[in-house]
């Protein structure tokens, strides 16, 4: 499974926000989008998901233009995890996760025992099966984010798109979510995610796309997440350093410098 973005330009109305982006993500790979507010990361996601019509270029899923793929089939292949939210009704966690099976059900069909099992397996895979019978609106932000990921996994997608999956989470929950994302990629899922934290790229061992208003860089973390590039993108001085993890691996880290 490969998602290819070829010379894509997108925006709203006649206003172009993102211009001539080219990248791809394959099975088992994590692509992290970095960049300051307003450069078009969410606009780009909306275009991949088909919410916005492209202003130029094309997006291919295994060689097939996504504009030609029926929405019902697209929903079975591409999952989406929005930023954490609170629904207006107090659904149980299991019911929220089961909503991910909608793409596989008929118009008036109810979830089967198989669907329930798939939802329960998704919760178990993420280590939050203990939440199954809890009310979604009464659990923590970190737990909600895990539930939203579980909901997307019940679609059984090949590509998972995540819009700032660690936003509004405390330090511990950020790392727990990143650990789960990395494990999902190791199981063969292709993941595209946005983040405001360059360190997340190093922690996930991911490919990175650094978006700016008039430039776009794609490559591995060592190539793209440099002091020079981050200074250019965010307008601040940073220091790239490194440390050793518990397994003896060297992990880089980005430290902002305050003048």
KOLTI-542010 format. One record per residue (C-alpha): residue number from 0; residue in three letters; chain; x, y, z. Coordinates in nm, 4 decimals. Layout:
REM KOLTI-542010
  vexvo  ronu  kolpa         x         y         z
    NUM   ALA      A         X         Y         Z
...
***
This chain:
REM KOLTI-542010
  vexvo  ronu  kolpa         x         y         z
      0   UNK      A    0.0000    0.0000    0.0000
      1   UNK      A    0.1383    0.3398   -0.1002
      2   UNK      A   -0.0106    0.6876   -0.0785
      3   UNK      A    0.1478    0.9222   -0.3325
      4   UNK      A    0.1090    1.2994   -0.3430
      5   UNK      A    0.2244    1.4473   -0.6743
      6   UNK      A    0.2682    1.8232   -0.7193
      7   UNK      A   -0.0416    1.8906   -0.5095
      8   UNK      A   -0.1683    2.2445   -0.4598
      9   UNK      A   -0.4738    2.3116   -0.2459
     10   UNK      A   -0.6591    2.5844   -0.0631
     11   UNK      A   -0.9976    2.7514   -0.0234
     12   UNK      A   -1.1851    2.9121   -0.3093
     13   UNK      A   -0.9231    3.0873   -0.5202
     14   UNK      A   -0.6767    3.1234   -0.2331
     15   UNK      A   -0.3920    2.8729   -0.2620
     16   UNK      A   -0.2585    2.7666    0.0779
     17   UNK      A   -0.0326    2.4751   -0.0142
     18   UNK      A    0.1599    2.4689   -0.3411
     19   UNK      A    0.3248    2.1827   -0.5311
     20   UNK      A    0.3782    1.9255   -0.2560
     21   UNK      A    0.5252    1.5896   -0.3550
     22   UNK      A    0.5718    1.3028   -0.1090
     23   UNK      A    0.4756    0.9433   -0.0439
     24   UNK      A    0.4212    0.7081    0.2474
     25   UNK      A    0.4342    0.3292    0.2279
     26   UNK      A    0.3320    0.0336    0.4408
     27   UNK      A    0.4931    0.0410    0.7850
     28   UNK      A    0.6163    0.3987    0.7533
     29   UNK      A    0.5445    0.7070    0.9644
     30   UNK      A    0.5451    1.0474    0.7948
     31   UNK      A    0.5374    1.3404    1.0362
     32   UNK      A    0.4355    1.6868    0.9144
     33   UNK      A    0.6010    1.9752    1.0967
     34   UNK      A    0.5579    2.3472    1.0462
     35   UNK      A    0.4341    2.6667    1.2096
     36   UNK      A    0.0670    2.7556    1.2417
     37   UNK      A   -0.0990    2.8695    0.9230
     38   UNK      A    0.1219    2.6927    0.6689
     39   UNK      A   -0.1569    2.4566    0.5617
     40   UNK      A   -0.1055    2.1253    0.7417
     41   UNK      A   -0.4759    2.0803    0.8158
     42   UNK      A   -0.5683    2.2068    0.4671
     43   UNK      A   -0.3363    1.9436    0.3226
     44   UNK      A   -0.5019    1.6727    0.5330
     45   UNK      A   -0.8476    1.7816    0.4186
     46   UNK      A   -0.7311    1.7476    0.0595
     47   UNK      A   -0.5993    1.3947    0.1137
     48   UNK      A   -0.9294    1.2984    0.2763
     49   UNK      A   -1.1256    1.4427   -0.0154
     50   UNK      A   -1.2899    1.7233    0.1847
     51   UNK      A   -1.1273    1.9843   -0.0402
     52   UNK      A   -1.0944    1.9728   -0.4182
     53   UNK      A   -0.7359    1.9915   -0.5390
     54   UNK      A   -0.6224    2.3057   -0.7175
     55   UNK      A   -0.3472    2.1122   -0.8923
     56   UNK      A   -0.1654    1.7814   -0.8961
     57   UNK      A   -0.2997    1.4418   -0.7953
     58   UNK      A   -0.3140    1.2023   -0.5005
     59   UNK      A   -0.2824    0.8301   -0.5687
     60   UNK      A   -0.3629    0.5318   -0.3500
     61   UNK      A   -0.1829    0.2250   -0.4828
     62   UNK      A   -0.1648    0.3959   -0.8206
     63   UNK      A   -0.5354    0.4883   -0.8317
     64   UNK      A   -0.6416    0.8528   -0.8234
     65   UNK      A   -0.8386    0.9053   -0.5024
     66   UNK      A   -1.0930    1.1188   -0.6886
     67   UNK      A   -1.1938    0.8014   -0.8739
     68   UNK      A   -1.2240    0.5842   -0.5626
     69   UNK      A   -1.5795    0.5496   -0.4228
     70   UNK      A   -1.6077    0.7041   -0.0761
     71   UNK      A   -1.7290    0.3763    0.0709
     72   UNK      A   -1.4144    0.1959   -0.0458
     73   UNK      A   -1.1863    0.4863    0.0486
     74   UNK      A   -1.3244    0.4778    0.4047
     75   UNK      A   -1.2253    0.1125    0.4362
     76   UNK      A   -0.8649    0.1888    0.3439
     77   UNK      A   -0.7908    0.5306    0.4968
     78   UNK      A   -0.8635    0.6021    0.8641
     79   UNK      A   -0.8702    0.9474    1.0221
     80   UNK      A   -0.7994    1.0491    1.3807
     81   UNK      A   -0.9002    1.4104    1.4535
     82   UNK      A   -0.7773    1.6133    1.7470
     83   UNK      A   -0.9453    1.4998    2.0689
     84   UNK      A   -1.3013    1.6221    2.1035
     85   UNK      A   -1.6053    1.5815    2.3246
     86   UNK      A   -1.9241    1.4566    2.1543
     87   UNK      A   -2.2599    1.6066    2.2538
     88   UNK      A   -2.3968    1.2747    2.3826
     89   UNK      A   -2.2543    1.0493    2.6578
     90   UNK      A   -2.1806    0.7400    2.4487
     91   UNK      A   -1.9958    0.4483    2.6007
     92   UNK      A   -1.6355    0.4020    2.4884
     93   UNK      A   -1.7268    0.0789    2.3078
     94   UNK      A   -2.0054    0.2560    2.1163
     95   UNK      A   -1.7648    0.5306    2.0092
     96   UNK      A   -1.5157    0.2730    1.8840
     97   UNK      A   -1.7882    0.0766    1.7056
     98   UNK      A   -1.8670    0.3869    1.4986
     99   UNK      A   -1.5501    0.3027    1.3081
    100   UNK      A   -1.7297    0.0023    1.1574
    101   UNK      A   -1.9771    0.2271    0.9732
    102   UNK      A   -1.7870    0.1937    0.6453
    103   UNK      A   -1.8343   -0.1846    0.6574
    104   UNK      A   -2.2062   -0.1859    0.7410
    105   UNK      A   -2.5120   -0.1552    0.5205
    106   UNK      A   -2.7309    0.1548    0.5365
    107   UNK      A   -2.9568    0.0254    0.8149
    108   UNK      A   -2.7429   -0.2597    0.9451
    109   UNK      A   -2.6492   -0.2943    1.3105
    110   UNK      A   -2.3017   -0.3986    1.4287
    111   UNK      A   -2.2611   -0.7747    1.4476
    112   UNK      A   -2.0728   -0.9739    1.7089
    113   UNK      A   -1.7810   -0.9753    1.4655
    114   UNK      A   -1.7858   -0.5937    1.4584
    115   UNK      A   -1.7957   -0.5800    1.8386
    116   UNK      A   -1.4990   -0.8180    1.8546
    117   UNK      A   -1.2996   -0.6021    1.6122
    118   UNK      A   -1.3736   -0.2956    1.8281
    119   UNK      A   -1.2730   -0.4792    2.1462
    120   UNK      A   -0.9512   -0.5988    1.9803
    121   UNK      A   -0.8643   -0.2416    1.8843
    122   UNK      A   -0.9057   -0.1276    2.2450
    123   UNK      A   -0.6961   -0.4205    2.3649
    124   UNK      A   -0.4226   -0.3499    2.1091
    125   UNK      A   -0.3910    0.0045    2.2446
    126   UNK      A   -0.3933   -0.1120    2.6054
    127   UNK      A   -0.7205    0.0581    2.7009
    128   UNK      A   -0.9697   -0.2299    2.7059
    129   UNK      A   -1.0465   -0.1385    3.0679
    130   UNK      A   -1.2302    0.1671    2.9304
    131   UNK      A   -1.4824   -0.0351    2.7289
    132   UNK      A   -1.7843    0.0317    2.9481
    133   UNK      A   -1.6857    0.3810    3.0619
    134   UNK      A   -1.8660    0.6951    2.9426
    135   UNK      A   -1.6506    0.8655    2.6781
    136   UNK      A   -1.7194    1.2167    2.8081
    137   UNK      A   -1.5958    1.1190    3.1554
    138   UNK      A   -1.2495    0.9854    3.0671
    139   UNK      A   -0.9232    1.1825    3.0463
    140   UNK      A   -0.7853    1.3571    2.7393
    141   UNK      A   -0.5148    1.0953    2.6915
    142   UNK      A   -0.7696    0.8159    2.7174
    143   UNK      A   -0.9987    0.9900    2.4659
    144   UNK      A   -0.7135    1.0107    2.2190
    145   UNK      A   -0.6527    0.6357    2.2520
    146   UNK      A   -1.0244    0.5751    2.1970
    147   UNK      A   -1.0233    0.7873    1.8795
    148   UNK      A   -0.7276    0.5874    1.7496
    149   UNK      A   -0.9130    0.2634    1.8355
    150   UNK      A   -1.2177    0.3916    1.6463
    151   UNK      A   -1.0035    0.4515    1.3370
    152   UNK      A   -0.8445    0.1072    1.3696
    153   UNK      A   -1.1843   -0.0635    1.3654
    154   UNK      A   -1.2117    0.0549    1.0056
    155   UNK      A   -0.9212   -0.1832    0.9433
    156   UNK      A   -0.7427    0.0811    0.7326
    157   UNK      A   -0.4120    0.0525    0.5502
    158   UNK      A   -0.3328    0.4237    0.5932
    159   UNK      A   -0.3954    0.6198    0.9136
    160   UNK      A   -0.4079    1.0019    0.9066
    161   UNK      A   -0.3713    1.1728    1.2450
    162   UNK      A   -0.4201    1.5445    1.3058
    163   UNK      A   -0.2020    1.6434    1.6032
    164   UNK      A   -0.2657    1.3195    1.7962
    165   UNK      A   -0.0788    1.4513    2.1027
    166   UNK      A   -0.2384    1.7959    2.1203
    167   UNK      A   -0.3560    1.8992    2.4689
    168   UNK      A   -0.1986    1.5912    2.6275
    169   UNK      A    0.0377    1.5978    2.9237
    170   UNK      A    0.3981    1.4853    2.8831
    171   UNK      A    0.3358    1.1242    2.9854
    172   UNK      A    0.0329    1.0762    2.7631
    173   UNK      A    0.2151    1.2290    2.4661
    174   UNK      A    0.4818    0.9602    2.4925
    175   UNK      A    0.2262    0.6815    2.5447
    176   UNK      A    0.0386    0.7855    2.2283
    177   UNK      A    0.3651    0.8008    2.0308
    178   UNK      A    0.4586    0.4524    2.1546
    179   UNK      A    0.1263    0.3158    2.0276
    180   UNK      A    0.1690    0.4913    1.6917
    181   UNK      A    0.5153    0.3402    1.6482
    182   UNK      A    0.3842   -0.0087    1.7306
    183   UNK      A    0.1026    0.0312    1.4766
    184   UNK      A    0.3545    0.1183    1.2045
    185   UNK      A    0.5570   -0.1902    1.3002
    186   UNK      A    0.2434   -0.3956    1.2320
    187   UNK      A    0.2375   -0.2595    0.8752
    188   UNK      A    0.0169    0.0479    0.9025
    189   UNK      A    0.1206    0.3580    0.7061
    190   UNK      A    0.0810    0.6653    0.9287
    191   UNK      A    0.0710    1.0349    0.8384
    192   UNK      A    0.0576    1.2651    1.1397
    193   UNK      A    0.1061    1.6308    1.2232
    194   UNK      A    0.2904    1.7568    1.5280
    195   UNK      A    0.4077    2.0831    1.6793
    196   UNK      A    0.7002    1.9080    1.8483
    197   UNK      A    1.0147    1.8290    1.6432
    198   UNK      A    1.1236    1.5801    1.9105
    199   UNK      A    0.8319    1.3560    1.8125
    200   UNK      A    1.0014    1.2930    1.4797
    201   UNK      A    1.3113    1.1555    1.6520
    202   UNK      A    1.1058    0.9441    1.8944
    203   UNK      A    0.9046    0.7836    1.6140
    204   UNK      A    1.2018    0.7274    1.3814
    205   UNK      A    0.9871    0.8764    1.1114
    206   UNK      A    1.0212    1.0401    0.7763
    207   UNK      A    0.9455    1.4101    0.8041
    208   UNK      A    0.7968    1.6846    0.5906
    209   UNK      A    0.8754    2.0373    0.7076
    210   UNK      A    0.6206    2.2842    0.5723
    211   UNK      A    0.6845    2.6560    0.5499
    212   UNK      A    0.5028    2.9340    0.3717
    213   UNK      A    0.7224    2.9209    0.0631
    214   UNK      A    0.9171    2.5980    0.0919
    215   UNK      A    0.8657    2.2296    0.1547
    216   UNK      A    1.1317    1.9806    0.2641
    217   UNK      A    1.0931    1.6020    0.2786
    218   UNK      A    1.3424    1.3455    0.4031
    219   UNK      A    1.4535    1.1532    0.7088
    220   UNK      A    1.4769    1.3191    1.0493
    221   UNK      A    1.8543    1.3690    1.0419
    222   UNK      A    1.8343    1.5465    0.7065
    223   UNK      A    1.5367    1.7733    0.7757
    224   UNK      A    1.5240    1.8425    1.1494
    225   UNK      A    1.8368    2.0554    1.1728
    226   UNK      A    1.9122    2.3717    1.3676
    227   UNK      A    1.9191    2.5729    1.0445
    228   UNK      A    1.5877    2.4397    0.9121
    229   UNK      A    1.4042    2.4835    1.2432
    230   UNK      A    1.5356    2.8377    1.2742
    231   UNK      A    1.4029    2.9089    0.9256
    232   UNK      A    1.0630    2.7485    0.9937
    233   UNK      A    0.9876    2.8734    1.3443
    234   UNK      A    1.2083    3.1811    1.3778
    235   UNK      A    1.3816    3.0634    1.6974
    236   UNK      A    1.7259    2.9342    1.7844
    237   UNK      A    1.7479    2.5646    1.8719
    238   UNK      A    2.0171    2.3166    1.9656
    239   UNK      A    2.0106    1.9581    1.8397
    240   UNK      A    2.1626    1.7266    2.0985
    241   UNK      A    2.1552    1.3523    2.1645
    242   UNK      A    2.1126    1.1012    2.4458
    243   UNK      A    2.1207    0.7249    2.4900
    244   UNK      A    1.8041    0.5273    2.5618
    245   UNK      A    1.7736    0.2195    2.7852
    246   UNK      A    1.8634   -0.0104    2.4963
    247   UNK      A    2.1800    0.1798    2.4117
    248   UNK      A    2.0357    0.3529    2.1050
    249   UNK      A    2.1249    0.7154    2.0354
    250   UNK      A    1.8206    0.9434    2.0199
    251   UNK      A    1.8413    1.3041    1.9121
    252   UNK      A    1.6486    1.5845    2.0800
    253   UNK      A    1.5680    1.9448    1.9951
    254   UNK      A    1.6188    2.2068    2.2660
    255   UNK      A    1.4841    2.5624    2.2155
    256   UNK      A    1.7162    2.8442    2.3187
    257   UNK      A    1.5854    3.1582    2.4854
    258   UNK      A    1.7935    3.4695    2.4270
***
